[in-house]
Amino acid sequence: MQKKVIVLLAEGFEEVEAVTPIDYLRRAGIEVTVVAVGGTKDAGDNLAVKGARGITVNADITLQELVTGQKASWDAVVIPGGMPGATNIAASKEAEALIIFTVLANKTLCAICASPAVVLAPLGLLSGKKFTCYPGMEEKVRDGKYTEESVVIDDNIITSRGAGTAGAFAVAIIGHLLGKAEGEKIAKAVLL
């Protein structure tokens, strides 16, 4: 059965941390749905979300549509960092509900850069967990076990440090969902 992943995008997301997982996961045969947190479709039915560096990415669906329409099942949720993208996701009640449901349903939750500290920690999801994040952001996490590793997996929570670790983050997600050999296959294919 094909694995399915939701990637949450909010205005101000870090482009590399979003596009790299989307690309690598699709290369691995994982169905990726890009979900806009906030935002509306334009007259042409396009849903563009602007990143922190001014690059826009077209989302497949809004989070509101996903939540109200029950249009997707998923195996994992990926939360890119970037500012104010991480803050915008943290401020969304729909995103909070999706994230909590993902954890309660024993699905995989993946966050990179600022998102572990800004999105996951306030929800208590890093309590007692080993994690990593963008340097300096760990100070916002009171009860987790911070490490400077590029990628950290603790049960079904995968965290990573930043744009420079986005490839390793994506490969770790693939390995977690499809097995280590599949992750290594993608890493080799992209010369990571």
C-alpha positions in Angstrom: 0.0 0.0 0.0 1.4 3.4 -1.0 2.5 5.6 1.8 0.9 9.1 2.0 2.5 12.3 3.5 1.1 15.7 4.1 3.5 18.7 3.9 2.2 21.8 5.7 3.1 25.2 4.2 2.3 28.5 5.7 3.4 32.0 4.5 7.1 32.4 5.3 8.1 28.7 5.2 11.7 27.8 4.5 11.7 26.8 0.8 14.6 24.2 1.0 13.0 22.5 4.0 9.7 22.1 2.1 10.8 21.4 -1.5 13.5 18.9 -0.6 11.2 16.5 1.3 8.5 16.9 -1.3 11.0 16.0 -4.1 12.7 13.1 -2.3 9.5 11.6 -1.0 8.0 11.6 -4.5 11.2 10.1 -5.9 10.6 7.2 -3.4 7.1 6.7 -4.6 5.4 8.3 -1.6 2.2 10.2 -2.4 2.8 13.8 -1.2 -0.1 16.3 -0.6 1.1 19.9 -0.2 -1.4 21.6 2.2 -1.7 25.4 2.6 -2.2 26.5 6.2 -4.2 29.7 5.7 -4.6 31.2 2.2 -7.2 30.9 -0.4 -7.4 29.8 -4.0 -7.2 32.5 -6.6 -9.6 32.9 -9.6 -7.6 30.3 -11.5 -8.0 27.8 -8.7 -4.3 28.1 -7.8 -3.1 28.1 -4.2 0.3 29.7 -4.0 2.1 29.9 -0.7 5.0 32.4 -0.5 8.2 31.2 1.3 10.6 33.2 3.4 12.8 33.9 0.5 10.0 35.0 -1.8 9.7 31.7 -3.7 6.1 30.5 -4.1 5.0 26.9 -4.1 1.6 25.8 -5.3 -0.3 23.8 -2.7 -2.7 21.0 -3.6 -5.3 21.8 -1.0 -6.0 24.2 1.9 -5.9 22.8 5.4 -9.5 23.9 5.9 -10.5 21.8 2.8 -8.5 18.8 4.2 -10.1 19.0 7.6 -13.7 19.7 6.6 -13.7 17.4 3.6 -11.8 14.5 5.1 -10.1 14.3 1.7 -6.9 12.5 2.7 -5.5 9.8 4.9 -1.9 10.0 5.7 1.0 8.2 7.3 3.1 11.3 8.2 3.0 15.0 8.4 6.0 17.2 7.5 6.4 20.7 9.0 9.1 22.9 7.4 10.7 25.6 9.4 11.3 29.2 8.4 10.0 32.4 9.9 7.3 33.4 10.1 6.1 30.1 8.5 6.6 28.0 11.7 4.9 30.7 13.8 2.0 30.7 11.3 1.5 27.0 11.6 1.7 27.2 15.4 -1.0 29.8 15.4 -3.4 27.6 13.3 -6.0 25.7 15.4 -6.6 23.4 12.4 -2.9 22.6 12.2 -2.7 22.0 15.9 -5.6 19.6 15.7 -4.1 17.8 12.7 -0.7 17.5 14.5 -2.2 16.2 17.7 -4.4 13.7 15.8 -1.3 12.5 13.9 0.5 11.7 17.1 -2.5 10.1 18.8 -3.0 8.0 15.8 0.6 6.8 16.0 1.5 8.3 12.7 4.8 9.9 11.9 5.4 13.6 12.7 8.3 15.4 11.1 9.6 18.9 11.9 12.7 20.8 10.9 14.5 24.0 11.8 12.4 26.2 14.0 9.3 24.0 13.9 10.3 21.5 16.6 10.6 24.4 19.1 7.9 26.7 17.7 5.2 24.2 16.7 5.8 20.9 18.5 7.2 22.0 21.9 4.2 24.2 22.9 1.9 21.2 22.3 4.0 19.1 24.7 5.1 16.8 22.0 8.8 17.0 22.8 8.4 16.3 26.5 10.9 13.6 27.4 11.8 13.2 23.7 15.2 13.4 22.1 15.1 16.1 19.4 17.1 18.6 17.4 16.3 22.0 15.9 17.8 25.1 14.5 20.7 26.2 16.9 19.5 28.5 19.6 15.8 27.5 19.2 16.3 24.6 21.7 16.1 27.2 24.5 12.3 27.4 23.8 12.0 23.7 24.7 11.9 23.2 28.4 11.4 19.4 28.8 13.0 17.7 25.8 16.4 16.2 25.3 18.3 18.4 22.8 21.1 17.0 20.6 23.1 18.6 17.9 22.7 15.6 15.5 21.5 16.5 12.0 18.4 14.3 12.3 16.9 12.7 15.3 14.2 10.0 15.4 12.4 9.3 18.7 9.6 6.9 18.3 7.4 8.5 15.5 8.8 12.0 15.8 11.5 13.0 13.4 13.3 16.3 13.9 16.1 18.0 12.0 18.3 21.2 12.2 17.8 23.3 9.1 18.0 23.9 5.4 21.5 22.3 5.2 20.1 19.0 6.7 16.9 18.9 4.6 18.3 16.1 2.4 19.2 13.9 5.4 15.8 14.8 7.0 13.9 13.6 3.8 16.0 10.4 3.6 15.2 9.7 7.3 11.5 10.1 6.7 11.7 7.7 3.7 13.7 5.2 5.8 11.2 5.4 8.6 8.2 4.9 6.3 9.6 2.5 3.7 12.6 1.0 5.3 16.3 2.0 5.6 17.2 0.5 2.2 14.7 2.8 0.4 16.1 5.8 2.1 19.6 4.9 1.2 18.5 4.2 -2.4 17.2 7.8 -2.7 20.3 9.2 -1.0 22.5 7.5 -3.5 20.4 8.5 -6.4 20.6 12.2 -5.5 24.3 12.0 -4.5 23.6 13.0 -0.9 
